[in-house]
Amino acid sequence: TLPITEYISEGMKFKFFAEFHKEIPAEQDTIFGDVILNLPQFNDAYMVVWGFDFRHYQKVHRNIIWANRVSYSTSVGNRKLMYYLGGVDGWIGPSFDNTTPINTDNNYAFQTIATNMRGFKQNARNGNSYFLINSELRVPIFSYFIKTPIRSDFIRNFQIVGFTDIGTAWEGANPFDEDNPAFSEEITQGPVTVLIKYARNPVIAGYGTGIRTSIFGYYFRMDVAWGKDSGISQGPMFHFSLNKDF
């Protein structure tokens, strides 16, 4: 990618990644009769994570850029990584959605946030896999119209952004599997256990607008977004954050 100005680039970049994690617990053991050491113990616990992140920045006119990102990741093994879909990176005052069921029987060893999914709280969807599409039109309003050098970072880096986010997180082979925990909830009261099946679309979408600029050396972002979940609109939700990712 070629930099045009702050947070404005042109071109394409991508990465493929893979990780392998092996659990090696340590236990105290006695050797040579009276020497006590913490020695590694081997078991069958492991986790493999892989995925990709593809980004393309298309110039629309001068320094107006249409930015698109596609990302995916999954984890397998008898230990897994939990992805919480929702929110933004560097979110100031984040909110967590406690109404989305979390499958505690899936042997999750670690957890992380899958972003950006604006218009939703963290944990709008969850699972050991996620897929996400982000699209933004970035308009540096002052530097587009002012052709002379701008000394103020606040004015020079000020942008208006329109965006759309579409994504999902799931367990199992695919997000539409009926065994996905997001589609069911088990409630027990006394001797009675009821299994509730929800007519819920695993794919959610958010859209809205925002501003970006530099304040006291920090890159500040403010987004207002509306979410779409199973045909129901929600919002607006405000996201204030400090980050430059995507």
C-alpha positions in Angstrom: 0.0 0.0 0.0 1.1 3.6 -0.6 0.3 6.2 2.0 -1.6 9.3 0.9 -2.1 10.9 4.3 -2.9 9.8 7.8 -5.2 6.8 7.8 -5.5 7.1 4.0 -3.7 4.6 1.8 -4.0 3.2 -1.7 -3.4 -0.4 -2.8 -3.8 -3.8 -1.3 -2.3 -5.8 1.6 -3.1 -9.2 3.1 -1.9 -11.9 5.5 -2.4 -15.6 6.1 -1.5 -16.8 9.5 -1.4 -20.0 11.6 -0.6 -20.8 15.2 -0.1 -24.0 17.2 -0.4 -24.0 21.0 0.5 -27.0 23.2 -0.3 -27.1 26.9 2.6 -28.3 29.0 1.7 -28.2 32.7 4.3 -28.3 35.4 4.0 -30.3 38.6 6.3 -30.7 41.6 8.3 -33.9 41.6 11.1 -35.3 43.7 14.3 -36.5 42.1 17.5 -37.9 43.6 15.7 -38.7 46.8 15.2 -35.2 48.2 15.4 -32.6 45.3 12.0 -31.1 44.6 11.6 -29.5 41.1 8.7 -28.3 38.9 8.9 -30.7 36.0 6.9 -30.5 32.7 4.0 -33.0 32.3 2.8 -33.9 28.9 -0.9 -34.3 28.0 -3.0 -34.3 24.9 -4.2 -30.6 25.1 -3.5 -28.5 22.0 -5.0 -25.8 19.9 -4.5 -24.8 16.2 -5.6 -21.3 14.9 -5.5 -20.2 11.3 -7.1 -17.5 9.1 -6.6 -14.6 6.8 -7.0 -10.8 6.6 -7.4 -9.2 3.2 -7.6 -5.4 2.7 -8.0 -3.3 -0.4 -7.9 0.6 -0.6 -9.4 2.0 -3.9 -8.9 5.6 -4.8 -12.2 7.3 -5.7 -11.0 10.8 -6.4 -7.8 12.5 -5.1 -7.5 11.4 -1.5 -11.1 10.0 -1.1 -10.7 6.3 -0.5 -13.0 3.3 -0.5 -11.6 0.8 1.9 -12.7 -2.9 2.1 -11.6 -5.7 4.5 -12.4 -9.4 4.6 -11.2 -11.5 7.6 -11.7 -15.0 8.8 -10.3 -17.2 11.6 -11.0 -20.5 13.2 -9.6 -22.6 16.0 -9.6 -26.4 16.3 -8.3 -29.0 18.8 -9.4 -30.1 22.2 -8.7 -26.5 23.4 -10.2 -23.6 21.4 -10.2 -19.8 21.0 -13.5 -18.0 21.7 -14.3 -15.1 19.3 -16.7 -12.5 20.6 -18.2 -10.7 17.6 -19.1 -7.0 18.1 -17.9 -3.5 18.9 -14.6 -1.9 17.7 -10.9 -2.1 18.6 -9.8 0.3 21.3 -13.4 0.9 22.4 -13.7 3.5 25.2 -16.3 2.2 27.6 -17.1 -1.2 25.9 -20.4 -3.0 26.4 -20.8 -6.8 26.6 -24.0 -8.6 25.5 -24.9 -11.1 28.3 -28.0 -12.3 26.5 -26.1 -14.3 23.8 -25.5 -17.9 25.1 -21.9 -19.0 25.6 -21.2 -22.7 25.2 -19.0 -23.6 28.3 -18.7 -27.2 27.1 -16.5 -26.4 24.0 -13.2 -26.4 25.9 -12.3 -22.7 25.4 -8.8 -21.9 26.6 -8.6 -18.3 25.4 -10.9 -15.5 24.3 -10.6 -12.5 21.9 -12.8 -9.8 20.2 -13.6 -10.1 16.5 -14.0 -6.5 15.2 -15.2 -4.2 13.6 -18.9 -5.0 14.0 -20.4 -1.6 14.7 -24.0 -1.3 15.9 -23.6 -4.2 18.4 -22.1 -4.9 21.8 -19.3 -7.4 22.2 -20.7 -11.0 22.1 -23.5 -10.3 19.6 -22.4 -13.6 18.2 -19.7 -16.0 19.5 -17.9 -19.2 18.6 -14.6 -20.8 17.7 -14.8 -19.3 14.1 -15.7 -15.9 12.6 -16.1 -14.3 9.2 -16.3 -10.5 8.8 -16.6 -8.0 5.9 -16.0 -4.2 6.5 -16.5 -1.5 3.9 -15.8 2.2 4.4 -15.8 5.4 2.3 -13.2 7.7 3.8 -13.5 11.4 2.9 -10.8 13.8 4.4 -13.1 16.7 4.1 -10.7 19.6 4.8 -7.6 18.3 3.0 -9.8 17.5 0.0 -10.9 21.1 -0.6 -7.9 23.0 0.8 -5.0 22.7 -1.5 -2.5 24.6 0.6 -0.5 22.9 3.4 -2.5 22.5 6.6 -0.5 22.8 9.8 -3.2 21.7 12.2 -3.3 17.9 12.7 -6.9 18.1 13.8 -8.0 19.8 10.5 -5.6 17.9 8.2 -6.6 14.5 9.5 -10.3 15.1 9.9 -12.4 12.6 8.0 -16.0 11.8 7.5 -16.7 8.0 7.1 -19.6 6.0 5.9 -19.4 2.3 6.6 -21.1 -1.1 6.5 -20.1 -4.2 8.5 -21.4 -7.7 7.9 -20.3 -10.8 9.9 -20.9 -13.9 12.0 -19.3 -16.1 14.6 -20.2 -19.8 15.1 -19.4 -23.2 16.4 -19.3 -26.4 14.2 -19.0 -26.8 10.5 -21.0 -23.7 9.4 -22.9 -20.8 11.0 -26.3 -22.2 9.9 -25.9 -25.5 11.8 -28.9 -26.1 14.1 -26.6 -27.1 16.9 -25.1 -23.6 17.0 -25.6 -22.4 20.7 -26.8 -19.0 19.5 -30.0 -20.7 18.2 -31.0 -22.5 21.4 -31.2 -22.2 25.2 -31.9 -24.8 27.8 -33.9 -23.7 30.9 -34.3 -26.0 33.9 -36.9 -25.3 36.6 -37.4 -28.1 39.2 -38.0 -31.4 37.4 -38.8 -29.7 34.1 -36.2 -28.9 31.4 -37.2 -26.9 28.4 -35.1 -26.5 25.2 -36.0 -23.3 23.4 -35.1 -22.9 19.7 -34.7 -19.4 18.4 -35.5 -18.3 14.8 -32.3 -16.3 14.6 -30.1 -15.4 11.6 -26.4 -16.1 12.4 -25.3 -13.2 10.1 -25.7 -9.7 11.5 -25.0 -6.3 9.8 -24.3 -2.8 10.9 -24.1 0.5 9.1 -23.7 4.1 9.9 -21.3 7.1 9.8 -18.4 8.4 11.8 -15.6 10.9 12.1 -11.8 10.4 12.5 -9.1 13.0 13.5 -6.0 13.5 15.6 -6.4 15.0 19.1 -3.3 15.7 21.3 -1.3 13.1 19.3 -4.0 10.4 19.6 -6.1 9.1 16.7 -9.7 9.5 17.8 -12.7 7.7 16.2 -16.4 8.3 16.8 -18.9 6.1 15.0 -22.7 6.0 15.2 -24.2 2.8 13.9 -27.5 0.9 13.5 -27.5 -2.8 13.7 -29.6 -5.4 11.8 -30.2 -8.7 13.6 -32.7 -11.3 12.2 -34.6 -8.6 10.3 -34.9 -6.3 13.4 -33.2 -2.9 13.4 -31.6 -1.6 16.6 -29.7 1.5 17.6 -28.3 4.0 17.2 -25.2 2.9 19.1 -22.1 5.2 19.6 -18.6 3.8 19.5 -15.8 6.0 20.8 -12.3 4.5 20.2 -8.6 5.1 19.9 -7.0 3.0 17.2 -5.7 3.0 13.6 -6.4 -0.6 12.6 -8.2 -0.7 9.3 
